[in-house]
Amino acid sequence: MNKITDLLENNRKWSQQVTKNDPRFFADLAAQQNPDYLWIGCSDSRVAANTIVGLLPGEIFVHRNVANLVNHTDINCLSVIQFAVEVLHVEHIIVCGHYGCGGVQAALEDQRHGLIDNWLQQIQDTAHLYSHLLESIDDRETRSNKLCQLNVAEQVLNVGETTIVQDAWNHGQELEIHGWIYGSSNRIIVVLQKHE
């Protein structure tokens, strides 16, 4: 297991390597933040936005939470969306879920998990909404993966229904919402939907 001192040493080495490869990188990065993308993804440590889409720091604005939820009472998420849309003028909002999501799996289980149950209620509501479809799937992993997809679709709708996005569209701002799912085993992103 890495120690905190290892992380600090890794940071120092990374900074030195980046500076060696591009002496102006950090100065240019500090001068502006101008990403075209807002990524709303899961907190899962295996799904790091910059890494899996091959972008450098400063090229994607990121918000992460358990199970990539966009809840209309989550001031944190809404503030991120507002800043991204109104200040950064991103052109794309990407909601990216992933197969094998622990939050989605917990929402499918018929047991209590503590405080997180309150957060996962939205996914449980989606599972109830699509219960006829989910109950027709015998394999537990396939059922969970289907709910991962349905959850992304619901969050794309939630993003599009925010007053922030509605106002941007009403003012003619170019803004697209994308629903993606990431395969944790094959590391490939699949496009589920696009809303503009």
Secondary structure as a PSIPRED ss2 file (coil, helix, strand):
# PSIPRED VFORMAT (PSIPRED V4.0)

   1 M C   1.000  0.000  0.000
   2 N C   1.000  0.000  0.000
   3 K C   1.000  0.000  0.000
   4 I H   0.000  1.000  0.000
   5 T H   0.000  1.000  0.000
   6 D H   0.000  1.000  0.000
   7 L H   0.000  1.000  0.000
   8 L H   0.000  1.000  0.000
   9 E H   0.000  1.000  0.000
  10 N H   0.000  1.000  0.000
  11 N H   0.000  1.000  0.000
  12 R H   0.000  1.000  0.000
  13 K H   0.000  1.000  0.000
  14 W H   0.000  1.000  0.000
  15 S H   0.000  1.000  0.000
  16 Q H   0.000  1.000  0.000
  17 Q H   0.000  1.000  0.000
  18 V H   0.000  1.000  0.000
  19 T H   0.000  1.000  0.000
  20 K H   0.000  1.000  0.000
  21 N H   0.000  1.000  0.000
  22 D C   1.000  0.000  0.000
  23 P C   1.000  0.000  0.000
  24 R C   1.000  0.000  0.000
  25 F H   0.000  1.000  0.000
  26 F H   0.000  1.000  0.000
  27 A H   0.000  1.000  0.000
  28 D H   0.000  1.000  0.000
  29 L H   0.000  1.000  0.000
  30 A H   0.000  1.000  0.000
  31 A H   0.000  1.000  0.000
  32 Q C   1.000  0.000  0.000
  33 Q C   1.000  0.000  0.000
  34 N C   1.000  0.000  0.000
  35 P C   1.000  0.000  0.000
  36 D C   1.000  0.000  0.000
  37 Y E   0.000  0.000  1.000
  38 L E   0.000  0.000  1.000
  39 W E   0.000  0.000  1.000
  40 I E   0.000  0.000  1.000
  41 G E   0.000  0.000  1.000
  42 C E   0.000  0.000  1.000
  43 S C   1.000  0.000  0.000
  44 D C   1.000  0.000  0.000
  45 S C   1.000  0.000  0.000
  46 R C   1.000  0.000  0.000
  47 V C   1.000  0.000  0.000
  48 A C   1.000  0.000  0.000
  49 A H   0.000  1.000  0.000
  50 N H   0.000  1.000  0.000
  51 T H   0.000  1.000  0.000
  52 I H   0.000  1.000  0.000
  53 V H   0.000  1.000  0.000
  54 G C   1.000  0.000  0.000
  55 L C   1.000  0.000  0.000
  56 L C   1.000  0.000  0.000
  57 P C   1.000  0.000  0.000
  58 G C   1.000  0.000  0.000
  59 E C   1.000  0.000  0.000
  60 I E   0.000  0.000  1.000
  61 F E   0.000  0.000  1.000
  62 V E   0.000  0.000  1.000
  63 H E   0.000  0.000  1.000
  64 R E   0.000  0.000  1.000
  65 N E   0.000  0.000  1.000
  66 V H   0.000  1.000  0.000
  67 A H   0.000  1.000  0.000
  68 N H   0.000  1.000  0.000
  69 L C   1.000  0.000  0.000
  70 V C   1.000  0.000  0.000
  71 N C   1.000  0.000  0.000
  72 H C   1.000  0.000  0.000
  73 T C   1.000  0.000  0.000
  74 D C   1.000  0.000  0.000
  75 I H   0.000  1.000  0.000
  76 N H   0.000  1.000  0.000
  77 C H   0.000  1.000  0.000
  78 L H   0.000  1.000  0.000
  79 S H   0.000  1.000  0.000
  80 V H   0.000  1.000  0.000
  81 I H   0.000  1.000  0.000
  82 Q H   0.000  1.000  0.000
  83 F H   0.000  1.000  0.000
  84 A H   0.000  1.000  0.000
  85 V H   0.000  1.000  0.000
  86 E H   0.000  1.000  0.000
  87 V H   0.000  1.000  0.000
  88 L C   1.000  0.000  0.000
  89 H C   1.000  0.000  0.000
  90 V C   1.000  0.000  0.000
  91 E C   1.000  0.000  0.000
  92 H E   0.000  0.000  1.000
  93 I E   0.000  0.000  1.000
  94 I E   0.000  0.000  1.000
  95 V E   0.000  0.000  1.000
  96 C E   0.000  0.000  1.000
  97 G E   0.000  0.000  1.000
  98 H E   0.000  0.000  1.000
  99 Y C   1.000  0.000  0.000
 100 G C   1.000  0.000  0.000
 101 C C   1.000  0.000  0.000
 102 G H   0.000  1.000  0.000
 103 G H   0.000  1.000  0.000
 104 V H   0.000  1.000  0.000
 105 Q H   0.000  1.000  0.000
 106 A H   0.000  1.000  0.000
 107 A H   0.000  1.000  0.000
 108 L H   0.000  1.000  0.000
 109 E C   1.000  0.000  0.000
 110 D C   1.000  0.000  0.000
 111 Q C   1.000  0.000  0.000
 112 R C   1.000  0.000  0.000
 113 H C   1.000  0.000  0.000
 114 G C   1.000  0.000  0.000
 115 L C   1.000  0.000  0.000
 116 I H   0.000  1.000  0.000
 117 D H   0.000  1.000  0.000
 118 N H   0.000  1.000  0.000
 119 W H   0.000  1.000  0.000
 120 L H   0.000  1.000  0.000
 121 Q H   0.000  1.000  0.000
 122 Q H   0.000  1.000  0.000
 123 I H   0.000  1.000  0.000
 124 Q H   0.000  1.000  0.000
 125 D H   0.000  1.000  0.000
 126 T H   0.000  1.000  0.000
 127 A H   0.000  1.000  0.000
 128 H H   0.000  1.000  0.000
 129 L H   0.000  1.000  0.000
 130 Y C   1.000  0.000  0.000
 131 S H   0.000  1.000  0.000
 132 H H   0.000  1.000  0.000
 133 L H   0.000  1.000  0.000
 134 L H   0.000  1.000  0.000
 135 E H   0.000  1.000  0.000
 136 S C   1.000  0.000  0.000
 137 I C   1.000  0.000  0.000
 138 D C   1.000  0.000  0.000
 139 D C   1.000  0.000  0.000
 140 R H   0.000  1.000  0.000
 141 E H   0.000  1.000  0.000
 142 T H   0.000  1.000  0.000
 143 R H   0.000  1.000  0.000
 144 S H   0.000  1.000  0.000
 145 N H   0.000  1.000  0.000
 146 K H   0.000  1.000  0.000
 147 L H   0.000  1.000  0.000
 148 C H   0.000  1.000  0.000
 149 Q H   0.000  1.000  0.000
 150 L H   0.000  1.000  0.000
 151 N H   0.000  1.000  0.000
 152 V H   0.000  1.000  0.000
 153 A H   0.000  1.000  0.000
 154 E H   0.000  1.000  0.000
 155 Q H   0.000  1.000  0.000
 156 V H   0.000  1.000  0.000
 157 L H   0.000  1.000  0.000
 158 N H   0.000  1.000  0.000
 159 V H   0.000  1.000  0.000
 160 G H   0.000  1.000  0.000
 161 E H   0.000  1.000  0.000
 162 T C   1.000  0.000  0.000
 163 T H   0.000  1.000  0.000
 164 I H   0.000  1.000  0.000
 165 V H   0.000  1.000  0.000
 166 Q H   0.000  1.000  0.000
 167 D H   0.000  1.000  0.000
 168 A H   0.000  1.000  0.000
 169 W H   0.000  1.000  0.000
 170 N H   0.000  1.000  0.000
 171 H C   1.000  0.000  0.000
 172 G C   1.000  0.000  0.000
 173 Q C   1.000  0.000  0.000
 174 E C   1.000  0.000  0.000
 175 L C   1.000  0.000  0.000
 176 E E   0.000  0.000  1.000
 177 I E   0.000  0.000  1.000
 178 H E   0.000  0.000  1.000
 179 G E   0.000  0.000  1.000
 180 W E   0.000  0.000  1.000
 181 I E   0.000  0.000  1.000
 182 Y E   0.000  0.000  1.000
 183 G C   1.000  0.000  0.000
 184 S C   1.000  0.000  0.000
 185 S C   1.000  0.000  0.000
 186 N C   1.000  0.000  0.000
 187 R C   1.000  0.000  0.000
 188 I C   1.000  0.000  0.000
 189 I E   0.000  0.000  1.000
 190 V E   0.000  0.000  1.000
 191 V E   0.000  0.000  1.000
 192 L E   0.000  0.000  1.000
 193 Q E   0.000  0.000  1.000
 194 K E   0.000  0.000  1.000
 195 H E   0.000  0.000  1.000
 196 E C   1.000  0.000  0.000
